[in-house]
Amino acid sequence: MVLKLSDGDNAVEVVAAGREFGIAILGIDPSISWYQALTQISASMEAYGLAAAESADGFLQDLFSLAETTSIAAGGAIAIMDAYGQIVAYSSQPSQPIDSVRTDGILGRKVPPEFLRSHTEARHWRMGEVRRMESPGTLPRLAAPVRAGDTFLGSVWVIIPSDATLTDLEAVLSAAAKTAAVHLLRYASTAASSAWRVGESHVRAKLLGRAEPHSTKTARDVGPCVVLAVVPKDQDLADDAMMRERLAALTFVIVSAWPRGGCAVLDDVVYGLLPLDKSRSEDGARMIAETVVRRSRESLNLDVAVGLSSQSVDVPEGKNESLETARWIVENGEGVGTFDEIRIKATLKRAADALTASRISLLSVNAVIDYDRNHGTDFAKTILAYLENGLNVSAAAAGLHLHSNTLRYRLRRVTELFELSLDEPDGRLAAWMFLRLNPEHANAQQTHETHSSGRLSTPQVPLEW
């Protein structure tokens, strides 16, 4: 038995009670979702060869049985859906009224696109709430969310029979939703519940630069490709396992239209791999990324950023580039961007990270920054403007709204106070680099623009994101 135990619970008494009845008790933190707990426990059992022998087909059989039983009790046609809008089970009682939406959904095993939004909105329903759903041209329905704790697993729908008492129907549907939670949790732990996981190990191997399973091919054997990284803009959702699963499933559906395209989750980030050839270009990869952004908003009610790597045969480096781009977009951009569009910013940030990690500094520049901080002066800003304007005093002074003589005076004082020489090219480069990469001065220059096409431009931008 798995229990969520908070600090106020007496774990000793709980364990003692379990021992008395011969039941092993596993306590978990209340903040862990049931879905995460099931996934981790299943993975641990599989690692030791202890996983139950039940297959996904067996779980689906249970869901179909539940749909039939509920249909008889409710007197109306039942459909059970998972969190991705897939119809996983349905009733087949004769003489019950149905409509074209149900027929199309069962044939396609998925909620028709025009009704998908009403399904995904179910994740905002209160626990146990049964809602009436009506759309023009369809029979009225009742729908109940299926949850395990705070995790949305899917929903149970019934077409309202003409002679039904709504109160009784709601009670039947609520009971069915509670039972469905057990089966959907078990089904969610099987590989068959997530089509996108087929081939994931191969994509994962390429992203990590390893040989593929049962093959000697490495990441560099796949030819030129583009890697895309999909990151939720709402950082609170970054650790949501169920949302990540739904996002991976959606990304896979879109990427699967690309020849030899694949999808994988690595370090809690959804990645897509898009091999290039004569018929598939970087422009096509961008269209895939834009589709992911659009469909995530429409189907999952989720805003995401999609970063695209540059064209490369080095898949692990492409993974790093795509994630770097996606994270930059979260802070500064709109929807989709490529690494080539932020290459200069990324280069500066990597240089800043390397300097920070190695603890290399320029003592004269540190002295300038400390002096400004303690005396309220602007020597660092003056030097930076002078260097970035190609040693043009007039242009630098205009940018700082100063008289040229004032700027010349400040430059003389810099030489006197800090022994910072700007006469040598290497000295100027080092001074510019340490000032430019200093967060206090980099942040003062933060601006970014977007082309009318929606693509990112390459002006000055924040160095930390």
Residue pairs with C-beta under 8 A, 6 or more apart in sequence:
1 18
1 23
1 24
1 25
1 26
2 26
2 27
2 28
2 37
2 41
3 14
3 25
3 26
3 27
3 28
4 27
4 28
4 29
4 30
4 32
4 149
5 11
5 14
5 27
5 28
5 29
5 30
6 30
11 27
14 25
14 27
15 25
18 24
18 25
26 41
28 37
33 148
33 149
33 150
33 151
33 241
33 242
34 148
34 149
34 151
34 185
35 148
35 151
35 153
35 185
35 188
35 241
35 242
36 241
38 185
38 186
38 188
38 189
39 188
39 189
39 241
42 51
42 189
45 51
45 52
54 186
55 190
55 192
56 187
56 190
56 191
56 192
56 193
57 192
59 183
59 186
59 187
59 190
60 88
60 89
60 187
62 183
63 80
63 88
63 89
63 180
63 183
63 184
63 187
64 89
64 90
66 80
66 89
66 176
66 179
66 180
66 183
67 78
67 79
67 80
67 89
67 90
67 91
68 78
68 91
68 92
68 93
69 176
70 78
70 91
70 156
70 158
70 172
70 173
70 176
71 77
71 78
71 91
71 93
71 96
71 158
72 93
73 172
74 158
74 161
74 164
74 169
74 172
74 173
75 96
75 161
75 163
75 164
76 96
76 97
76 158
76 159
76 160
76 161
76 164
76 169
77 90
77 91
77 93
77 96
77 97
77 98
77 102
77 158
77 159
78 90
78 91
78 156
78 157
78 158
78 176
79 87
79 89
79 90
79 91
79 102
79 105
79 106
79 156
79 157
80 87
80 88
80 89
80 90
80 146
80 154
80 155
80 156
80 157
80 180
80 184
81 87
81 88
81 111
81 119
81 154
81 155
81 156
81 157
82 88
82 153
82 154
82 184
82 187
82 188
82 193
83 123
83 152
83 153
83 154
83 188
83 242
83 245
83 246
84 245
84 246
84 249
84 250
85 110
85 111
85 116
85 119
85 120
85 299
86 109
86 110
86 111
87 105
87 106
87 109
87 110
87 111
88 154
88 184
88 187
90 102
90 106
96 159
96 161
97 139
97 159
97 161
97 162
98 139
98 159
99 137
99 138
99 139
99 159
101 112
101 115
101 135
101 138
102 159
104 112
105 111
105 112
111 119
115 135
116 298
116 299
117 298
117 299
117 301
118 133
118 135
119 155
120 299
120 300
120 301
121 301
122 143
122 145
122 152
122 155
123 145
123 152
123 301
125 131
125 145
127 145
127 147
128 144
128 145
128 174
128 177
129 144
129 145
130 142
130 143
130 144
130 170
130 173
130 174
131 142
131 143
131 144
132 140
132 141
132 142
132 160
132 166
133 140
133 141
133 142
133 143
133 157
134 140
134 141
139 159
139 160
140 159
140 160
141 157
141 158
141 159
141 160
142 157
142 158
142 160
142 166
142 169
142 170
142 173
143 155
143 156
143 157
143 158
143 173
144 155
144 156
144 170
144 173
144 174
144 176
144 177
145 152
145 154
145 155
145 177
146 152
146 153
146 154
146 155
146 156
146 177
146 180
146 181
146 184
147 153
147 177
147 181
148 181
148 185
151 242
152 242
153 180
153 181
153 184
153 185
153 188
153 242
154 180
154 184
155 177
156 173
156 176
156 177
156 180
158 169
158 172
158 173
160 166
160 169
187 193
188 245
191 197
191 198
194 245
194 248
194 249
195 249
195 252
196 248
196 249
196 251
196 252
196 253
196 263
199 262
200 262
200 263
200 264
200 265
201 212
201 213
202 212
202 213
202 262
203 262
203 263
203 264
203 271
203 273
204 264
204 266
205 211
205 212
205 213
205 219
206 212
206 218
206 219
206 222
206 273
206 315
207 219
207 227
207 264
207 266
207 271
207 273
207 315
207 316
207 319
208 219
208 266
208 316
209 218
209 219
209 220
209 315
209 316
210 218
210 219
211 217
211 218
212 218
219 314
219 315
219 316
220 313
220 314
220 315
222 273
222 275
222 313
222 315
223 275
223 276
223 277
223 313
224 275
224 276
224 311
224 312
224 313
225 273
225 274
225 275
225 276
225 311
225 312
225 313
225 315
225 318
226 274
226 276
226 282
226 285
226 308
226 309
226 310
226 311
226 318
227 271
227 272
227 273
227 274
227 308
227 309
227 315
227 318
227 319
227 321
227 322
228 271
228 272
228 274
228 285
228 288
228 289
228 292
228 306
228 307
228 308
228 309
228 322
229 269
229 270
229 271
229 306
229 307
229 319
229 322
229 323
229 325
229 326
230 247
230 251
230 269
230 270
230 271
230 272
230 292
230 296
230 304
230 305
230 306
230 326
231 238
231 269
231 304
231 305
231 306
231 307
231 323
231 326
231 327
231 329
231 330
232 238
232 240
232 243
232 247
232 302
232 303
232 304
232 305
233 303
233 304
233 305
233 330
234 302
234 303
235 330
237 243
237 302
238 268
239 268
243 300
243 302
244 265
244 268
244 270
246 300
247 270
247 296
247 300
247 302
247 304
248 263
248 265
248 270
250 292
250 295
250 296
250 299
250 300
251 263
251 270
251 272
251 292
252 263
254 272
254 288
254 291
254 292
254 295
255 261
255 262
255 263
255 272
255 273
255 274
255 288
256 263
257 288
258 274
258 275
258 280
258 284
258 285
258 288
259 275
259 277
259 279
259 280
260 275
261 272
261 273
261 274
261 275
261 288
262 272
262 273
263 270
263 271
263 272
263 273
264 270
264 271
264 273
265 271
266 319
269 323
269 326
271 319
271 322
272 288
272 292
273 315
274 280
274 284
274 285
274 288
276 282
276 285
276 311
282 308
282 311
282 338
285 308
286 308
286 336
286 338
289 306
289 308
289 336
290 306
290 335
290 336
292 304
292 306
293 303
293 304
293 305
293 306
293 335
293 336
296 302
296 303
296 304
297 303
297 304
305 326
305 327
305 329
305 330
305 333
305 335
305 336
305 337
306 326
306 329
306 335
306 336
306 337
307 321
307 322
307 323
307 324
307 325
307 326
307 327
307 328
307 329
307 336
307 337
307 338
307 339
308 322
308 325
308 336
308 337
308 338
308 339
309 317
309 318
309 319
309 321
309 322
309 325
309 338
309 339
310 318
310 321
310 338
310 339
310 340
310 343
312 318
312 321
321 339
321 346
322 339
324 339
324 342
324 346
325 337
325 338
325 339
325 341
325 342
325 346
326 337
327 465
328 337
328 342
328 345
328 346
328 461
328 465
329 335
329 336
329 337
329 456
330 465
331 462
331 465
332 448
332 461
332 462
332 465
333 448
333 450
333 456
334 450
334 454
335 454
336 454
336 455
337 455
337 456
338 455
338 456
339 346
341 455
341 456
341 457
341 458
342 456
342 458
342 461
343 458
344 458
345 458
345 461
345 462
345 463
348 436
348 437
348 463
349 463
349 464
349 465
351 433
351 437
352 437
352 442
352 463
352 464
355 361
355 434
355 437
361 434
362 430
362 431
362 434
364 418
364 419
364 420
364 431
365 380
365 420
365 430
365 431
365 434
365 435
365 438
367 417
367 418
367 420
368 379
368 380
368 383
368 414
368 418
368 420
368 435
369 380
369 435
369 438
369 440
371 377
371 379
371 417
371 418
372 378
372 379
372 380
372 381
378 400
378 410
379 410
379 413
379 414
379 417
379 418
380 435
380 438
380 440
380 441
381 400
381 441
381 444
382 396
382 400
382 407
382 410
382 411
382 414
383 411
383 414
383 420
383 422
383 431
383 435
384 432
384 435
384 436
384 441
385 396
385 399
385 400
386 393
386 396
386 407
386 411
386 422
387 422
387 428
387 431
387 432
387 435
388 396
388 432
388 436
389 395
389 396
389 399
391 422
391 428
393 404
393 407
393 408
394 404
396 407
397 403
397 404
397 406
397 407
400 407
411 422
414 420
414 422
415 421
415 422
420 427
420 431
421 427
422 428
422 431
435 441
436 442
437 463
439 463
439 464
442 462
442 463
442 464
443 462
445 460
446 460
446 461
446 462
447 459
447 460
447 461
448 456
448 457
448 459
448 460
448 461
449 457
449 459
450 456
450 457
451 457
